């Protein structure tokens, strides 16, 4: 089946896109406005852009009427945020913060979420998250310009806060200990620590890649 995106309504197109571009890591955003009113919300259109300078991308979808979500409005008033990663144990709490709270209600307060002060930004950090990126906004761009459906955020990472248990003696990540939640399609989620995860080294050269693939094709078993 071939789907012509230009001829599809959003309610049919979105499930095909969000259900195939998977898994998507979850950015649990802590923001505040210029008066200190806090907000905490999850977004799964999220990725690393570059490490020089360390920069994250989060796309914050707008409401159906085109109005901005609380996170986007806060970031215009206070261009600082904390991006938390989410473990399976935090799934229920993360999902609760996705509810449609009133604008003047803080999810952190309503759900009694334990936070700790950040080092370099104003929004607080969720204490239970094992990985937290303190960031400043580099750009916040409505997209598409003529009728925005989202706000594309580029955020430079100022500070990374990682739970000690996830680091070895040389302060390198223990990849086999890191278990993070990701979105799939519909109501489905996955997590990163799975028994069939595997390592795959990059080919040393193009010729090595060709040789390796030729051998694999000749020995399919």
Buried (B, 14 or more C-beta within 10 A) or exposed (E): EEEEEEEEEEEEBEEBEBEEEEBBBBBBBBBBBEEEBBBBBBBBBBEEEEEEEBBBBBBBBBEEEEEBBBBBBBBEEBBBBBBBBBBBEBBEBBBBBEEEBEEEBBBBEBEEBEBEEBEEBBBBBBEBBBBBBBBEBBEBEBEEEEEBBBBBBBBBBBBEBBBEEBEEEEEEEEEEEBBBBBBBBEEEBBBBEEEEEEEEEEEEEEEEEEEEEEEEEEEEE
